Amino acid sequence: MADELQAATPDHVARIQQEWARERPDVDVRPQGVIGRLHRVSMHLTDSILEVYAKHGLGEGEFDVLAALRRAGHPYERVPGELAAHTMVTTGAISKRVDRLERSGLVVRRVDENDSRSRVVALTEKGRALIDAAFTDHMQNERELLDGLTLQQTEQLETLLTTWLARFEG
């Protein structure tokens, strides 16, 4: 079956699998078909996504922080610990990202009204306008990236990836 699939789709991964199957027939190379292609698709997706962010003068980290603030809803603010939880990075990494965004006038830091020892990070109007425009373009880009798949294929892929990801993230 793997040979039939590889013959039908002679892509980069299939060629590598064929070579390994020839050189190491004692090893099952079928997993490489999924993992290798997923890895290559991921690289293409990342390149395309980062290109959209760059059009708005943002890196991945800055987009992530601005998006987390925007998703918080009005008044579009979170404490650094919440930002870390909503972006899956450490508070130290958040601090560096917020520093850059603050210098650009996209966020402000202020003292938390409920705890004077704590700071709150909030979107500025400029930051909100930027993330709204960047997010709109980001969603359009993601739609275009999925254009090669039917709606049914997209739904199947989402279900499979959700199931698989749950094994890693619980």
Sequence and secondary structure as in RCSB ss.txt:
>XXXX:A:sequence
MADELQAATPDHVARIQQEWARERPDVDVRPQGVIGRLHRVSMHLTDSILEVYAKHGLGEGEFDVLAALRRAGHP
YERVPGELAAHTMVTTGAISKRVDRLERSGLVVRRVDENDSRSRVVALTEKGRALIDAAFTDHMQNERELLDGLT
LQQTEQLETLLTTWLARFEG
>XXXX:A:secstr
 HHHHHHH   HHHHHHHHHHHH TTS  HHHHHHHHHHHHHHHHHHHHHHHHHHTT  HHHHHHHHHHHHT TT
 EE HHHHHHHHTS HHHHHHHHHHHHHTTSEEEEEETTEEEEEEEEE HHHHHHHHHHHHHHHHHHHHHTTTS 
HHHHHHHHHHHHHHHHHHH 
